[in-house]
Amino acid sequence: VIVGIRDDDMKYVSAACKILTSVLNGKRSTVGKSSRDSLLARLGKSNMEVAYVHVTDKSWIKTKWVGYNVPRAAIVGMQLALTGKMNQTDTDAWLGKDHDSSYWKYLYLTEPDTILQTKNELLPLFQQALDNGLSLFPHRLQPFPHEADLPADHTVGPGKVLPNVGHFAKITELDTKNGDSCCDDSAERPGVKDFDSCGDWWYRCGYRHDSGLSSSSLNETYIMDAFKRLVPYPLMRLKDGTGFVFGSTEQGRRCFPSKKGCGGQ
């Protein structure tokens, strides 16, 4: 179920579904008879259904700090549908008509800018934890726009990417299929706790500080100072992931790359 709140969300969701169906099915799919009026497409051989629900209740959307909180709206709507606290028409839009609410055992909440990557051998452990009544929250790794991700002849100016020099040129490639890991450093957030706010996300402060400068004005000492919040984080990339350089979670939590797994760490 894709949840939208803006007037044009349906237009963009529909366009994305057309692209997905053309890629996974080899051609644009015809939906045909549907178990729900909100159904947009069936994707691939699994016949997975994609539906769209438009939320208009402002109390579902607004929070203390965020005016348009779509994940909250998704959680509220799904909770109401699963607990029988929603009228039948709306319940059908969220859950379909083929099964009652008890049919749905597992839920996965994600966002458009989030890609889930995990190890296949961990999936049985995830199921065990969920069956024991736990909720699981993956770490949200934060990419750092890095010059190493660009071609050698790129024309991207300073302030747009982390320069590939000195300390920031050391990037560890992790092969999760070979047991490589990024070992959690508890709740340490060195790029956040030791610095004042710059008026932006903590990991963007260096880019913000560096904007508008010419490449000739940069040297390693200046770069280390401008991006000082990122210095405590070892940089890495996933061999079988997107390949982008990252070094922390969105909130600044740190982990250390390891070729031997994390063991008791």
Summary of the structure (lengths in Angstrom):
residues: 265
radius of gyration: 22.2
end to end distance: 37.4
largest distance: 64.7
contacts: 625
relative contact order: 0.11
helix: 35%
strand: 15%
